[in-house]
Amino acid sequence: MEKIEQFKKDALAFPEKAQRLIVHNNETLELANNLILVAKEMLNEIAGSYDPIIKHAQAEKKKYSDPLKEGMGTARLHVTSYLEDQAKIQREVEEKARKIEEERQKKENDELERAKKYQDQGMEEEADAIIEDIPLPARKPEAPLITKPTGLSLKRIVDTEKIN
């Protein structure tokens, strides 16, 4: 235990020793070289003491973090699938609404042309009756509202093989 405490003191005092050292002749060059060699030895001792602990800690960490990462990946797949399904439903609802509105506009244009013909013939009442019967644009149907949960982050991975 005393050896460990001395080792800790020596390691913590090492930067100060190195700063006090001034290499100006062969003797101080030898001292500086010895200081470097001692530091290398101490680093090897530290590695020998701590590396097995670190490896064990990393293995323990991996033992618990890997299942969490796997579970997160699976949950993200479920979330992504759901969001894609909801987006598809929304696109289908919007497409259906667009088609309905296009048909309504076509009928409206046809009725307006018919009303114009009546107006050209001086039949204002008939033209007004046709115009009054033209249906108003329908309200845009609402697709399911998709709210993204807070903290959710997803990456969209594009399959470039399919694109090409």
C-alpha positions as a printed Julia matrix, in Angstrom:
164×3 Matrix{Float64}:
   0.0    0.0     0.0
   2.89   2.32    0.84
   4.44   1.55   -2.55
   1.23   2.58   -4.32
   1.04   5.87   -2.42
   4.67   6.63   -3.29
   4.0    5.76   -6.93
   1.04   8.19   -7.0
   3.14  10.97   -5.49
   5.96  10.37   -7.96
   3.57  10.4   -10.91
   1.89  13.63   -9.81
   5.23  15.32   -9.11
   6.69  14.31  -12.47
   5.7   17.45  -14.46
   7.39  19.68  -11.89
  10.59  17.6   -12.05
  10.6   17.89  -15.84
  10.12  21.67  -15.68
  13.02  22.14  -13.24
  15.36  20.18  -15.48
  17.57  22.22  -17.81
  19.68  20.31  -20.29
  22.98  22.19  -20.78
  25.68  19.48  -20.78
  26.16  15.71  -21.07
  25.45  15.13  -17.38
  22.06  16.9   -17.5
  21.34  15.2   -20.82
  21.81  11.87  -19.05
  19.51  13.0   -16.2
  16.79  14.05  -18.67
  17.09  10.74  -20.52
  16.79   8.81  -17.25
  13.73  10.87  -16.35
  12.13   9.88  -19.67
  13.01   6.21  -19.1
  11.5    6.32  -15.59
   8.34   7.91  -17.01
   8.07   5.12  -19.61
   8.43   2.48  -16.88
   5.77   4.17  -14.78
   3.43   4.39  -17.79
   3.9    0.65  -18.36
   3.09  -0.03  -14.69
  -0.02   2.14  -14.91
  -1.12   0.36  -18.09
  -0.51  -3.01  -16.45
  -2.6   -1.99  -13.46
  -5.47  -0.16  -15.13
  -5.86  -1.74  -18.59
  -7.38  -5.01  -17.26
  -9.83  -2.99  -15.14
 -10.74  -0.82  -18.14
 -11.21  -3.88  -20.37
 -13.43  -5.5   -17.76
 -15.45  -2.27  -17.35
 -15.85  -1.97  -21.12
 -17.04  -5.59  -21.33
 -19.56  -4.96  -18.54
 -20.72  -1.78  -20.23
 -21.15  -3.6   -23.54
 -23.07  -6.4   -21.8
 -25.78  -3.91  -20.82
 -25.55  -1.27  -23.53
 -25.79  -3.67  -26.5
 -29.28  -4.97  -25.57
 -30.43  -1.38  -25.03
 -29.1   -0.34  -28.45
 -30.76  -3.38  -30.06
 -34.07  -2.55  -28.38
 -33.84   1.08  -29.47
 -33.23  -0.02  -33.04
 -36.26  -2.31  -32.98
 -38.44   0.41  -31.45
 -37.24   2.89  -34.08
 -38.21   0.43  -36.82
 -41.72   0.22  -35.36
 -41.97   4.01  -35.08
 -40.7    4.52  -38.61
 -43.13   1.94  -39.97
 -46.06   3.61  -38.19
 -45.07   7.1   -39.34
 -44.66   5.89  -42.93
 -48.1    4.23  -42.79
 -49.65   7.44  -41.46
 -47.91   9.51  -44.14
 -49.25   7.11  -46.8
 -52.79   7.45  -45.42
 -52.42  11.23  -45.45
 -51.2   11.22  -49.06
 -54.14   8.98  -50.07
 -56.65  11.27  -48.35
 -55.11  14.33  -50.01
 -55.08  12.62  -53.41
 -58.73  11.63  -53.07
 -59.63  15.19  -52.06
 -57.66  16.57  -55.01
 -59.52  14.3   -57.45
 -62.9   15.24  -55.97
 -62.03  18.94  -56.23
 -60.85  18.52  -59.84
 -64.17  16.87  -60.74
 -66.09  19.63  -58.94
 -64.1   22.3   -60.78
 -64.76  20.59  -64.11
 -68.51  20.5   -63.36
 -68.38  24.12  -62.23
 -66.67  25.17  -65.45
 -69.23  23.23  -67.51
 -72.1   24.85  -65.59
 -70.55  28.32  -65.95
 -70.26  27.8   -69.7
 -73.89  26.69  -69.81
 -74.92  29.74  -67.75
 -72.93  32.0   -70.09
 -74.84  30.59  -73.07
 -78.12  31.43  -71.33
 -76.85  34.93  -70.55
 -75.82  35.4   -74.19
 -79.38  34.52  -75.18
 -80.77  37.01  -72.63
 -82.05  34.34  -70.27
 -80.67  35.87  -67.05
 -82.98  34.03  -64.62
 -82.02  30.61  -65.99
 -78.32  31.59  -65.92
 -78.63  32.77  -62.3
 -80.4   29.53  -61.31
 -77.57  27.46  -62.84
 -74.93  29.55  -61.03
 -76.77  29.18  -57.69
 -76.84  25.4   -58.1
 -73.06  25.15  -58.54
 -71.7   23.35  -55.45
 -69.16  25.18  -53.3
 -65.7   23.71  -52.9
 -65.7   20.91  -50.36
 -63.8   21.29  -47.13
 -60.46  19.6   -47.26
 -60.84  16.23  -45.54
 -58.62  15.82  -42.56
 -56.13  13.02  -42.5
 -55.02  11.54  -39.21
 -52.92  14.04  -37.32
 -49.4   12.73  -36.79
 -47.63  14.27  -33.84
 -43.98  13.49  -33.44
 -43.17  12.56  -29.83
 -40.69  14.8   -28.1
 -37.14  13.55  -28.15
 -37.73  11.3   -31.16
 -34.97  11.33  -33.72
 -34.94   9.12  -36.77
 -32.64   8.84  -39.73
 -34.02   8.2   -43.17
 -31.75   5.78  -44.96
 -32.09   5.99  -48.7
 -31.52   2.86  -50.75
 -29.4    4.18  -53.6
 -29.61   0.81  -55.37
 -33.36   1.27  -55.88
 -32.9    4.89  -56.97
 -30.34   3.99  -59.59
